């Protein structure tokens, strides 16, 4: 009976989308690891290199326009992350996986999102973090170490992000 309850609990976590990278078999980068090195082209024309983010708290968010949980999460990002941490040493790197810039830009315009996003059309960046599943969030501390990693979206887990970001900014 304990085995059935344990299996049910695991399945519940998987389907809820709140599985941390420490127990996620698809994770390549895990809590405690340094942020993988990459360069991403942003929708505003800029290029961001992960090595240039030292000293900042970074949230790397992998998403796609076709992903319903990603869309739900994106509705919260402008107010709860972009506006909440404007002017602080915080960088949001929302990186669209396997989509061209024109599709991503159209999605952003259609939905009224004004913050820049990056693209990873060939999964070369994503592959340094994980093998499968989006959305994924990796919170990186000022020293460049992954301090939080999640796959999936739940309103409850997203509500924890601002607190985690504030904690890292205060260090």
ABEGO torsion letter per residue (X at the ends): XAAAAAAAAAAAAAAAGBBBAAABAABABBBGBBBBBBBBBBAAGBBBBAAAABGBBBBBBBBBAABAAAAAAAAAAAAAAAAAABGBBBBBBBBBBGBBAAAAAAAAAAAGBABBBBBBAAGAAAAAABABEOBBBBBBBAAGBBABBBBEBBAAAAAAAAAAAAAAAAX
